[in-house]
Amino acid sequence: MSKPVSDNRLTDVKSTRHSDMISIAKGIGIVLMVIGHSGRYMEPFNWMIYMFHMPLFVILSGYCFKEYYLDHQWLFVKRRVRRLYVPVVICGCVMLLLHNIFYSWGFYPPETVVGSHYGLRDVLREFVHVLGFKFVDPILGVLWFVRELLASSLIVIALSRIIVRCKWLWVAIFVAIAMIFHYFNIELLAEELSFTTWLFCALFCVGWILQQYWKPSEWWVTVLMLVFVATLSLFYHGSLTKIRFYRILPYLVGAVSGSVMTMNVSYYLARRSSWLHRCLAYLGNNTMIILMLHLLCFKLVTAFIVYCQGLPLAHLADYPVLEGRIGALMWIYALVGLVLPLLAKAIWKKLRTSVVKIACKK
């Protein structure tokens, strides 16, 4: 006769599944992001991806927000800075040191801001930009998202004791501010505080609300949500940073629907131990390194294609992938963009461990 499972063990199992669900959802998001960048000519599939793949991360941040931080706001700020600001600044500094090498390899088009050899003054200027989370290097262009996520998180935590009283009201307030900023083209703090920041504040609060109200839906509801998001993307597609004013509200509806749909899928995947579960969870736990390095990894694929097909070396500056209809090669881009950053992280950890061991022996 089997022994009854203790309440503590059941709680641990549920907690593990919940953690895996978040990791899997982030894994799905980062895969869609890399596919979206590698398959830039793959419309209308790309339109659907761009409806929700970046808002998903913001909503998940709000969903994971703990009300413990209402009384420990500085702890939240320190953790967000450590997890978002520090890694990106380190990455930006490394890329800055490698700029002249990449320029000599033809990675940057000559007519752009970065398309020249950097002297000491240029390096110092761009170093200040990196510290201010402002990147002109197209290889780091996607890091605008981390800046906006950090800024929106800090705004929400600053107002959290007020927001907690009526979260829905603050979603509406943040959306209204975003629409005002967009309509009048308002940008503050050296153009770093724009309508996107306020839109992210609204999405963060939506995720916070979902803590209380979200429950996994039946499979047919998830399918309907997929159809809804796909249909909506046909009429209101576009990049978040270039969205038109009249598309903001439909975009938000699609972003929330797509994110909830992804959470539903992640919940069911988390309940079943499989290779897909493990792969997506692993990717989800390493989103930052993929976000920072996948566009650089794309350059390696472009260089390989240029070499094999005898194309002009000027194509090395194509961004983010080789110009033209690349067809099935987009999957090579996507695979390299997902795998190589993880490989680079694994090698770095191994080297760091070896150096520490040698230093300890001495």
C-alpha positions in Angstrom: 0.0 0.0 0.0 1.5 3.4 -1.1 2.2 6.0 1.5 0.3 9.3 1.3 2.2 12.2 -0.1 2.8 15.0 2.4 1.4 18.5 1.9 5.0 19.9 1.8 5.9 17.6 -1.0 2.8 18.5 -3.0 3.7 22.2 -2.4 7.2 21.6 -3.7 5.9 19.8 -6.8 3.5 22.6 -7.5 6.2 25.3 -7.0 8.6 23.4 -9.3 5.9 23.2 -12.0 5.1 26.9 -11.6 8.8 27.8 -11.9 9.1 25.5 -15.0 6.0 27.1 -16.5 7.6 30.6 -16.3 10.9 29.3 -17.7 9.1 27.5 -20.6 7.1 30.6 -21.4 10.3 32.7 -21.5 11.9 29.9 -23.6 9.0 30.1 -26.1 9.4 33.9 -26.1 13.1 33.9 -26.8 12.7 31.3 -29.6 10.0 33.5 -31.3 12.2 36.5 -30.9 15.2 34.9 -32.6 12.9 33.4 -35.4 11.4 36.9 -35.8 14.8 38.4 -36.4 16.1 35.6 -38.6 12.9 35.4 -40.7 12.3 39.1 -41.3 10.9 38.3 -44.7 8.6 35.6 -43.5 5.3 37.5 -43.5 2.6 37.1 -42.3 4.0 34.6 -39.6 6.3 37.4 -38.4 3.4 39.7 -38.0 1.9 37.4 -35.4 5.2 36.9 -33.6 5.7 40.7 -33.3 2.2 41.0 -31.7 3.3 39.5 -28.4 6.8 38.0 -28.2 8.4 41.0 -26.5 5.3 42.0 -24.3 5.3 38.4 -23.1 8.5 39.1 -21.1 7.1 42.3 -19.6 3.9 40.5 -18.6 5.8 37.6 -17.1 7.9 40.1 -15.1 4.7 41.5 -13.6 3.3 38.0 -13.1 6.4 37.1 -11.0 6.3 40.4 -9.0 6.1 39.7 -5.3 4.1 42.0 -3.1 6.9 41.5 -0.5 8.7 44.2 -2.5 6.0 46.8 -1.6 7.9 47.2 1.7 11.3 46.4 0.3 11.5 48.6 -2.8 15.2 49.2 -2.7 15.8 45.4 -2.7 13.7 45.1 -5.9 15.7 48.0 -7.4 19.1 46.4 -6.6 18.0 43.1 -8.0 16.7 44.6 -11.2 19.9 46.6 -11.7 22.0 43.5 -11.1 20.0 41.3 -13.5 19.3 43.8 -16.2 21.6 46.8 -16.1 25.0 45.2 -15.2 25.0 42.3 -17.8 24.0 44.7 -20.6 26.6 47.3 -19.7 29.3 44.6 -19.5 28.2 43.3 -22.9 28.2 46.9 -24.3 31.7 47.5 -23.1 33.1 44.3 -24.6 31.4 45.1 -27.9 32.9 48.6 -27.7 36.4 47.1 -27.3 35.9 44.9 -30.3 34.4 47.6 -32.5 37.5 48.3 -34.6 38.0 44.6 -35.2 34.4 44.2 -36.3 34.7 47.3 -38.5 37.8 45.9 -40.2 35.9 42.7 -40.9 33.1 44.8 -42.6 30.4 44.2 -40.1 29.2 47.8 -40.2 28.1 49.8 -43.3 30.4 52.8 -43.9 27.6 55.4 -44.2 26.4 54.8 -40.6 27.4 56.2 -37.2 29.4 53.1 -36.3 30.8 52.6 -39.8 34.2 54.1 -39.0 37.4 53.4 -37.0 37.0 54.5 -33.4 39.7 56.7 -31.8 40.0 57.4 -28.1 37.5 60.2 -28.1 35.0 58.0 -29.9 35.5 55.2 -27.4 34.9 57.5 -24.5 31.8 59.0 -26.1 30.3 55.5 -26.7 31.3 54.4 -23.3 29.2 57.1 -21.8 26.3 56.0 -24.1 26.7 52.4 -22.9 26.5 53.5 -19.3 23.3 55.4 -20.2 21.8 52.4 -21.9 22.0 54.0 -25.3 23.4 51.8 -28.0 24.2 52.9 -31.6 25.8 49.6 -32.6 23.1 47.7 -34.6 24.4 44.4 -33.2 23.2 45.6 -29.8 20.1 47.3 -31.1 17.7 44.8 -29.6 18.9 45.8 -26.1 16.5 48.7 -26.2 14.0 46.2 -24.8 16.1 45.7 -21.6 16.3 49.4 -21.1 12.6 49.8 -21.4 11.9 46.8 -19.2 14.2 48.2 -16.5 12.8 51.7 -16.7 9.2 50.5 -16.6 10.0 48.2 -13.6 11.5 51.1 -11.7 8.5 53.3 -12.4 6.1 50.6 -11.2 8.0 49.9 -8.0 8.1 53.6 -7.2 4.3 53.8 -7.5 3.6 50.3 -6.3 2.0 51.2 -3.0 -0.5 53.3 -4.9 -0.9 50.9 -7.8 -1.7 47.9 -5.6 -5.0 49.6 -4.5 -6.5 49.6 -8.0 -4.3 47.9 -10.6 -6.8 48.1 -13.5 -7.0 51.9 -13.1 -3.3 52.2 -13.4 -3.3 50.0 -16.5 -5.6 52.6 -18.0 -3.6 55.5 -16.8 -0.3 54.1 -18.2 -2.0 53.4 -21.5 -3.4 56.9 -21.6 0.1 58.4 -20.9 1.6 56.2 -23.6 -0.9 57.4 -26.1 -0.3 61.0 -25.2 3.5 60.5 -25.5 3.0 58.8 -28.9 0.5 61.4 -30.3 2.6 64.4 -29.4 5.9 62.6 -30.0 7.1 63.3 -26.4 10.5 61.9 -25.3 12.2 62.7 -22.0 15.6 62.1 -20.4 17.6 62.2 -23.7 14.9 60.4 -25.6 15.1 57.4 -23.2 11.6 57.8 -21.7 9.1 57.4 -24.5 5.6 56.0 -25.1 7.1 52.5 -25.1 8.2 52.9 -21.5 4.6 53.7 -20.4 3.2 50.9 -22.5 5.6 48.5 -20.7 4.3 49.9 -17.3 0.8 49.0 -18.4 1.9 45.5 -19.5 3.8 45.0 -16.2 0.6 45.8 -14.3 -1.4 43.4 -16.5 1.0 40.6 -15.5 0.6 41.6 -11.8 -3.2 41.3 -12.2 -2.8 37.9 -13.9 -1.3 36.6 -10.6 -4.8 36.7 -9.2 -7.0 35.9 -12.2 -5.0 33.7 -14.6 -5.9 30.0 -14.7 -5.0 27.6 -17.4 -7.6 27.4 -20.1 -8.9 24.4 -22.0 -7.0 23.5 -25.1 -9.7 24.7 -27.4 -9.7 28.2 -25.8 -6.0 28.4 -26.4 -6.5 27.4 -30.0 -9.1 30.2 -30.3 -6.7 32.7 -28.8 -4.1 31.6 -31.4 -6.6 32.2 -34.2 -7.6 35.5 -32.7 -4.0 36.8 -32.4 -3.1 35.6 -35.9 -6.2 37.3 -37.4 -5.6 40.5 -35.5 -2.0 40.6 -36.7 -3.2 40.7 -40.3 -4.8 44.1 -39.7 -2.7 45.6 -37.0 0.8 44.3 -37.6 4.0 46.3 -37.0 7.0 46.6 -34.8 6.3 47.9 -31.3 8.9 50.7 -31.7 7.3 51.9 -35.0 3.6 51.3 -34.2 1.1 53.8 -35.4 -1.1 55.7 -33.0 -4.4 54.0 -34.0 -2.9 50.6 -33.6 -1.8 50.9 -29.9 -5.0 49.6 -28.4 -5.4 46.6 -30.8 -1.8 45.9 -30.3 -2.3 45.7 -26.5 -5.2 43.4 -26.9 -3.1 41.1 -29.1 -0.1 41.3 -26.8 -2.1 40.3 -23.7 -4.0 37.5 -25.6 -0.8 36.1 -27.1 1.0 36.2 -23.7 -1.9 34.4 -22.0 -2.0 31.9 -24.8 1.8 31.2 -24.3 1.3 30.8 -20.6 -1.4 28.2 -21.2 0.8 26.3 -23.5 3.7 26.5 -21.0 1.5 25.2 -18.2 0.6 22.1 -20.1 4.2 21.5 -21.2 5.4 21.9 -17.6 3.1 19.1 -16.5 4.8 16.6 -18.8 8.5 15.8 -18.5 9.9 15.7 -22.1 12.8 16.9 -24.1 10.8 19.8 -25.3 10.0 20.8 -21.7 13.7 20.6 -20.8 15.0 22.5 -23.9 12.5 25.3 -23.6 13.1 25.6 -19.8 16.8 25.8 -20.4 16.4 28.4 -23.1 14.1 30.4 -20.8 16.7 30.3 -18.0 19.3 31.8 -20.4 17.3 34.5 -22.2 19.7 37.3 -21.4 22.8 35.8 -23.0 20.7 34.9 -26.1 19.3 38.4 -26.3 22.7 40.0 -26.1 24.6 37.7 -28.5 22.2 36.3 -31.1 22.6 39.2 -33.6 26.4 38.8 -33.4 26.1 35.1 -34.1 24.0 35.9 -37.1 27.0 37.6 -38.6 28.9 34.3 -38.6 26.1 32.7 -40.6 26.1 35.7 -43.0 29.9 35.4 -43.4 29.6 31.7 -44.1 26.9 32.3 -46.8 29.0 35.1 -48.4 32.1 32.9 -48.5 30.2 29.8 -49.9 28.2 31.8 -52.6 31.0 34.1 -53.5 28.9 37.2 -52.7 30.4 40.7 -52.4 32.0 41.3 -48.9 29.7 44.4 -48.5 27.0 41.9 -47.6 28.7 41.3 -44.3 27.2 44.6 -43.2 23.6 43.4 -43.9 21.4 43.6 -40.8 20.2 41.5 -39.1 20.5 38.8 -41.8 21.6 38.7 -45.4 19.4 41.0 -47.6 17.0 39.2 -49.9 14.8 36.2 -49.6 17.0 33.8 -47.7 14.4 31.0 -47.6 15.3 28.0 -45.5 18.5 29.6 -44.4 16.5 31.5 -41.8 16.4 28.3 -39.8 20.2 28.1 -39.8 20.3 31.7 -38.5 17.7 30.8 -35.8 19.6 27.7 -34.7 23.0 29.4 -34.6 21.4 32.4 -32.8 20.0 30.1 -30.1 22.9 27.6 -29.7 26.1 29.6 -30.0 25.3 32.1 -27.1 24.6 29.1 -24.9 27.9 27.5 -26.0 29.8 30.8 -25.3 28.3 30.9 -21.8 29.2 27.3 -21.1 32.8 27.9 -22.3 33.1 31.1 -20.2 31.8 29.3 -17.1 34.3 26.5 -17.6 37.2 28.9 -18.1 36.2 30.9 -15.1 36.0 27.8 -13.0 39.4 26.6 -14.2 41.0 30.0 -13.4 39.5 30.0 -9.9 40.9 26.5 -9.2 44.4 27.5 -10.4 44.3 30.7 -8.3 43.2 28.7 -5.2 46.0 26.2 -5.7 48.5 29.0 -5.8 
